[in-house]
Amino acid sequence: MTGAWLSSRAWLPALLLGAFAVAFGERALGGGMLVFDDHPGQLYRLHHAITIGVAPWRFDPGWWAGYAELQYYPPGFAWLGAALHAGALGALSPTAIYQALLWVAWLLPGAATYVLLRRVLGDPWLAVPGAFVALTLSAGCRSGVEEGMRWGLVAARLGWGCLPLLAWSLLRWAHGAALPPLAAAALIAAVTLLHPAHAPTAAALVLLAAACREPRPRRLRNAALLLGLGVGLAAIWLLPLLAHLRMALPLAWQDPSIGALGRRLVTQPIVIALALLTAVAWRLRPPGGPDTRWLVALAPVMAGLVALDALVVEPLGVVWLPADRLMDGLYWALVLGGALGVGALARSWRRPNMIPALLALVVCLPLSWGSYEPGLSLWPGARQWPKETQVVRGLRMDALWEAIRTAPPGRVLFVRSAVPLDWRPEWWRAHTHLTALTPIQTGRGMLGGTFTHPSPVAGLLYTGSAANRPLTRLAEQLDGESLFGRPLDSLDAETFNRLAARLGVSVLVALHEDAARSAFLNQNPALGHPTRIGPFTLIPLAGSHGEPEPTGTQRWRVPVAEPARSGWAPLSIAYSPLWTARVAGAPVPIRRDDLGLLEVAVPAGVTSVELEHRPGAVEWVGTALSLLSAALLVAAGVGRARA
């Protein structure tokens, strides 16, 4: 009687799942701004969208001598935050908006998967195990709790959470409807703008939904149109990105071999269990009959795409969608297949669905461990989710930022990308990139002090070269080891001074331990008196020419280093293909130097150059394609409504 009563309460499973999600979220996200690992840098990008603008080609002088930050990183998360800021008429601070979006990123994968499985399996209890795993999965998944939430890969997790919404939107079409849903095109664009590594999974879902019914040729043509419409909506960002791809260095620090990727799976018991349940789903057919086969087929399709990328595409030198990021789609496909496998077993067991659902949840507990991170993150540790207040106080960041404000004009160079939060020697120890907020807190541009970045000037700092080539080591792996591609104990003062002057650096910030062993700090007449603040040593530099001076929207006046000479003059600002330069109102040629910085052709005696960063033909074509795609989507929706 009790089991029947519980099974009749459709709201109870969702209530239990939601109660756990809220309790976990309050423990992990409550109490202040999360600053572990990448979170401060993600907040910085949100500030960029709110204060500089949402156009992806807007140039931001704050990091790496300037960069079009949202052009070379998926802008969807920052755009969403900017939309919330505008909707609130500026009443919400960027920090409050960021915290709200963290809650969305945390809850969406579980909630969206629950909605999908509730529809597919036809029972709220059977939807709970899959939704719980989607909510709590870590297991090496870049969009999981450990990496997607705690580390700060929030855009990837948010895009991952859109995949079950896309599958849900496709259900009627997969079940025999004549036309595909127009909402799917918007979701494809959302996934692409949040994180394009999930776009192949979205495309696979659309093609599988098309191929599972007859007439396949017509349905596949509709699928192609749907995908084209989704890509068209994202063209405002995607087309300029592809046109200027050499301005972004590929981040290829993960081992791309098929053996390494396979070990990530087989060393996680929960992943093995999900794979076995996916096979059960294919064999037994879960509730919903043959119409669920297209969802179960997603796992082998994604496994094939990962293998193709690792074995064929990346060895050819195409590393922009690395196989380890495509793995996120495989993880979610296995979660979906595993949930359908639980549904198939429940149907064959012929017991109240609550019993196998609760049993599946109990079985998750011993499967939650993993070899290098938990398979399932079941509860946040007390010190694993550090907040801004205690970290700023412990590191004396307020005092450091105040000292930077009063330092001589120019940029700040951080010797490290991160500040450790414990004192273990391993590079992967707990850390924060809180120094990434320096431009917001001080109004000064900075080099270093943030996560692994794709800008050419970042490549100069990491490897000693701004050439376009994959970055095979994380910035954290270089912390305390090297600067400008040279070991700290062998980087000489002359080389350091030359590069620092070229980059417009006026102040250096290092940890005490790095300052003590850095050869370029010894017997260096260009350095001023050091100041110790918390764990930091702050050292002013002589001879800086200062930072570019803003003169209007996307306009700057940049001093020329050697005004007495004519010819190509170096400027202390990063090169971009969208720069236009003028001297006394007349345009002058520009070029990129070997350091990734800008050079302009000027006559003798010129002391400054006027720069404007404005969109080119590719940017306008991308914008036009997005507007056209949006108009077609609206027109098609109106036509269907009238029909």
JOPEZI-V649110 format. One record per helix or strand of 3 or more residues. SS is the DSSP state (helix for helix, strand for strand). FROM is the first residue (numbers start at 1). LEN is the number of residues. If there is no record, write none. Layout:
<<SS;FROM;LEN> <SS;FROM;LEN>>
//
This chain:
<<helix;2;7> <helix;10;20> <helix;39;13> <helix;76;12> <helix;94;28> <helix;124;13> <helix;145;7> <helix;154;21> <helix;183;12> <helix;196;16> <helix;216;18> <helix;235;9> <helix;245;3> <helix;258;9> <helix;269;16> <helix;289;28> <helix;323;27> <helix;353;14> <helix;388;8> <helix;397;9> <strand;411;4> <helix;434;9> <helix;456;8> <helix;475;4> <helix;493;10> <strand;505;7> <helix;512;6> <helix;519;3> <strand;531;3> <strand;536;6> <strand;549;4> <strand;555;5> <strand;567;8> <strand;579;5> <strand;586;3> <strand;590;3> <strand;597;6> <strand;608;6> <helix;617;26>>
//
